[in-house]
């Protein structure tokens, strides 16, 4: 014989199920004296009505860097329940925020490292250029000194 349950009883059972915390569906079913499969069936019927698939929501992978930065700024300082509530409202998980934070930090370090590397390369190039110029000047000076000594030796030979 099939038992008939009122709509109000079904809604109360579903609300209790949704707010069950650490309890299992089996435990809730035993408390309400309902078959587990009946309770699961009610839950399946309830979810499609309440859960609307919003086509405008983006997947976390589709968020732009600006949107990610805004999400990081908005969630900064939130902990536990507040953070979870924010994540639910945005359709993301807290691990997405952590990954975005690490990406942001790493990209900041990379750009700083790249600018430092570029300035070091430029400085190295300039120093090599100066060294080459000075080596040429030193070689020219050495050649002039050798020529001067030869010239002096030549005139000393002619004078004698």
Phi and psi in degrees as a GROMACS rama.xvg file:
@    title "Ramachandran Plot"
@    xaxis  label "Phi"
@    yaxis  label "Psi"
@TYPE xy
-83.3352  134.108  UNK-2
-88.8378  140.021  UNK-3
-102.87  130.674  UNK-4
-113.864  142.351  UNK-5
-71.2169  158.519  UNK-6
-62.2985  -38.0108  UNK-7
-62.9174  -42.2818  UNK-8
-63.3924  -42.346  UNK-9
-60.3069  -45.7484  UNK-10
-63.8493  -40.1715  UNK-11
-65.0824  -39.4028  UNK-12
-65.7635  -41.7472  UNK-13
-65.7984  -41.712  UNK-14
-62.6707  -41.4343  UNK-15
-64.4184  -38.0765  UNK-16
-66.3599  -41.4054  UNK-17
-70.5723  -25.109  UNK-18
-108.603  32.2085  UNK-19
-76.6991  -19.4644  UNK-20
69.7588  -120.574  UNK-21
-87.9391  -6.21228  UNK-22
-72.2228  150.209  UNK-23
-88.3441  165.921  UNK-24
-63.6034  -37.4787  UNK-25
-58.8744  -43.6883  UNK-26
-64.7406  -42.6754  UNK-27
-64.6703  -41.755  UNK-28
-61.9182  -40.6989  UNK-29
-66.6402  -39.1478  UNK-30
-61.737  -40.3029  UNK-31
-87.9613  -6.10531  UNK-32
60.3733  49.0664  UNK-33
-126.325  151.232  UNK-34
-65.5554  139.881  UNK-35
-58.7453  -43.2545  UNK-36
-67.3686  -31.8923  UNK-37
-64.9607  -45.3654  UNK-38
-63.3613  -41.583  UNK-39
-63.89  -38.9965  UNK-40
-63.1312  -43.6444  UNK-41
-61.025  -39.7857  UNK-42
-65.3117  -42.1135  UNK-43
-62.7358  -38.6506  UNK-44
-69.4467  -35.4628  UNK-45
-72.1623  -40.9862  UNK-46
-62.2019  -46.6785  UNK-47
-60.1764  -29.8592  UNK-48
-72.8079  -40.075  UNK-49
-88.4282  -29.2723  UNK-50
-93.522  104.309  UNK-51
-93.597  137.169  UNK-52
-88.4659  109.673  UNK-53
-88.5349  114.416  UNK-54
-71.9169  -15.5781  UNK-55
-84.1315  -14.0227  UNK-56
-73.79  142.135  UNK-57
-98.3284  154.038  UNK-58
-75.1873  152.345  UNK-59
-58.0776  -29.6799  UNK-60
-71.1479  -22.2531  UNK-61
-87.4792  -3.36845  UNK-62
-70.0329  139.42  UNK-63
-76.6737  161.699  UNK-64
-58.423  -34.6327  UNK-65
-65.9427  -42.8533  UNK-66
-65.748  -38.5273  UNK-67
-63.5039  -43.2166  UNK-68
-62.7421  -42.19  UNK-69
-61.9039  -40.3907  UNK-70
-64.9484  -40.6444  UNK-71
-63.622  -41.0532  UNK-72
-66.7486  -42.2265  UNK-73
-68.6343  -32.8689  UNK-74
-92.3665  -3.44174  UNK-75
-63.0265  129.299  UNK-76
90.7009  -12.4082  UNK-77
-78.4402  142.14  UNK-78
-132.752  153.606  UNK-79
45.395  -111.868  UNK-80
-62.9809  -40.3783  UNK-81
-63.0373  -42.8532  UNK-82
-65.6657  -43.12  UNK-83
-64.3334  -39.0672  UNK-84
-64.7447  -42.2465  UNK-85
-62.5267  -45.2194  UNK-86
-61.7189  -42.4513  UNK-87
-61.454  -41.8471  UNK-88
-64.8482  -33.2944  UNK-89
-89.929  -11.5209  UNK-90
78.5164  30.7728  UNK-91
-130.092  174.79  UNK-92
-112.901  161.274  UNK-93
-65.3411  -27.8669  UNK-94
-68.489  -26.1299  UNK-95
-64.9941  -44.6533  UNK-96
-61.1918  -41.7335  UNK-97
-65.2014  -42.2709  UNK-98
-64.0828  -41.1011  UNK-99
-65.395  -38.2217  UNK-100
-62.4624  -44.5907  UNK-101
-65.8754  -39.9047  UNK-102
-61.2571  -42.3861  UNK-103
-64.2167  -44.539  UNK-104
-63.6237  -46.0123  UNK-105
-63.941  -40.4767  UNK-106
-68.0376  -34.5086  UNK-107
-65.7202  -43.5392  UNK-108
-66.1735  -38.5654  UNK-109
-63.3032  -45.6446  UNK-110
-66.0803  -38.0164  UNK-111
-66.3157  -40.9045  UNK-112
-65.9344  -41.3331  UNK-113
-64.7605  -40.8805  UNK-114
-67.2215  -37.738  UNK-115
-65.2297  -43.9616  UNK-116
-60.7113  -43.2793  UNK-117
-63.8293  -43.8782  UNK-118
-65.7916  -36.7501  UNK-119
-67.0432  -39.7924  UNK-120
-63.4898  -43.4757  UNK-121
-62.5495  -42.9315  UNK-122
-64.791  -41.4246  UNK-123
-61.9599  -42.2938  UNK-124
-62.5447  -43.477  UNK-125
-64.9292  -41.8504  UNK-126
-64.9836  -39.7191  UNK-127
-63.0733  -40.0009  UNK-128
-63.7238  -44.4846  UNK-129
-63.9768  -41.9183  UNK-130
-61.759  -43.1663  UNK-131
-63.6244  -41.634  UNK-132
-62.5267  -42.8595  UNK-133
-68.9338  -36.6456  UNK-134
-64.0648  -38.766  UNK-135
-64.8324  -43.6425  UNK-136
-63.7417  -40.4778  UNK-137
-65.1388  -42.2191  UNK-138
-63.7168  -40.0409  UNK-139
-64.7085  -42.6898  UNK-140
-64.0147  -42.6942  UNK-141
-62.2481  -40.7436  UNK-142
-65.0903  -39.9487  UNK-143
-65.5534  -38.0961  UNK-144
-64.8423  -42.1421  UNK-145
-62.3445  -43.2387  UNK-146
-64.777  -38.0511  UNK-147
-64.4345  -42.5196  UNK-148
-64.9563  -41.255  UNK-149
-63.8379  -40.9904  UNK-150
-63.463  -44.6216  UNK-151
-62.8183  -41.5919  UNK-152
-65.453  -38.767  UNK-153
-62.3563  -44.5292  UNK-154
-70.9571  -30.0673  UNK-155
-69.1502  -36.8659  UNK-156
-66.1194  -40.9236  UNK-157
-69.1199  -34.9298  UNK-158
-71.5586  -26.3879  UNK-159
